[in-house]
């Protein structure tokens, strides 16, 4: 797989769609929001660390 800006943005778009598609009619989510937030915060931290190197 070629890793470039467009690939990363496609993954982000896929994550966004997954979150939207997991929404119940009452606004709650079918996914574990806490676990999703932990994973996203981890990804953000790792990306920021890689930029600073």
N, C-alpha and C positions, 0 to 999 in steps of 0.2 A: 504494500500500500504506500502510495506517495503521500507524505505528510507535508502539507503546505497550508497557507492561510485558508484557502477555499475548503479544504478537507476539514479543518477545525471548525469553520463556520457551519458546514453541513451537519457536523455532529451536534453542535449547539442548537441548530434548527430542529434536528430530530428529537433532542431532549425537550425542547419547548413544545413540540407537537405531542409528545408522549404525555407531558403534564396536562396539556389542554384536553387531550382525549381521555384522560383518567378522571375528569371531573364528573361528579354525580349531578343530577338535576338540582339538588339542594345546595350545590357549591362546594361540598366536601370532596375529598379526593379518594380514589380507589387505591392510590399508592401510599406508602408510609412516608408522609411528608418529612418527618424528623430524619429518617434515614436518607432521604433524597437530599435534604439540606446538608447533612454531614458529608455526603459524597461530593456535592457541589462545592462546599467550602474547602474540602481537601483538594479538589481539582484546582480551584482558584489559587490556593496557597502554593501548590506545586508549580503552576504556571508562572506566578509572580517570582518564585525562587529561580526558575530557569531564566527569566529575563534579567535578573540581577547578576547572573554569572558572567 
